[in-house]
Amino acid sequence: MSDPFAKNQATSADEAAKIIPRAEFRVFGPAIIEGVKEKMWNGRTVLFQARRMPAETYFLSAATDEANVKVRDGLLDIKTKVGETPEGYEIFQPRGKFQFPVKREDLATILSHLKVEMTLDQDTYTIDEFIAMARRQPGMAAVSVEKIRYGFTIDGIICEYAQVWLNGAMVESACCESENYAGMRTVIEGLGLAAMPNVNYLKAAKRVVGMV
């Protein structure tokens, strides 16, 4: 069986543009995991292996919540919000993965999505240089993120619950994502999450660092 959690494999902006983006509904809060575990067998449920994800660094901008920029496994990964479903589920389009050192023109494009103006006087930038620049830049923050994710599907809808550490602070999260929005709505309601606000990683991290 193919792994539905292995997404966004494109490594160039052109390849990423061809990916059909999934809509996502994500919640954060206390005692989420136990509630999901109690209700996750309400449909045809398939479990996938739990995964401890490699440490990530998310780059936050006070100017936007619509550019998801992070570093994982030495790759600078960017997705941008392109819309919402009528239910309020967010749709992020992959924009590519960039290997460090990152070229100046690629970093300029990424900064434009973050709505950040920065003087770039080098031809390339290492990961450490970019993190240091982000931490010095007013209106930006670099946040350390670690995750243990427990993936499953219900009636073909991709779901997970997770423990997430944002700068060392642990929060619980759950998520559903799919191109099938009606199916998502049914599963979200079945998991008891429908009344909770849809909060993406950017917004959750901003709360931790006091950016909102």
Secondary structure, 3 states (H helix, E strand, C coil): CCCCCCCCCCCCHHHHHCCCCCEEEEEEECCHHHHHHHHCCCCCEEECCCEECCCEEEEEECCEEEEEEEEECCEEEEEEEEEECCCCCEEEEEEEEEECCEEHHHHHHHHHHHCCCCCCCCCEECHHHHHHHHHHCCCEEEEEEEEEEEEEEECCEEEEEEEEEECCEEEEEEEEEECCHHHHHHHHHHCCCCCCCCCCHHHHHHHHHCCC
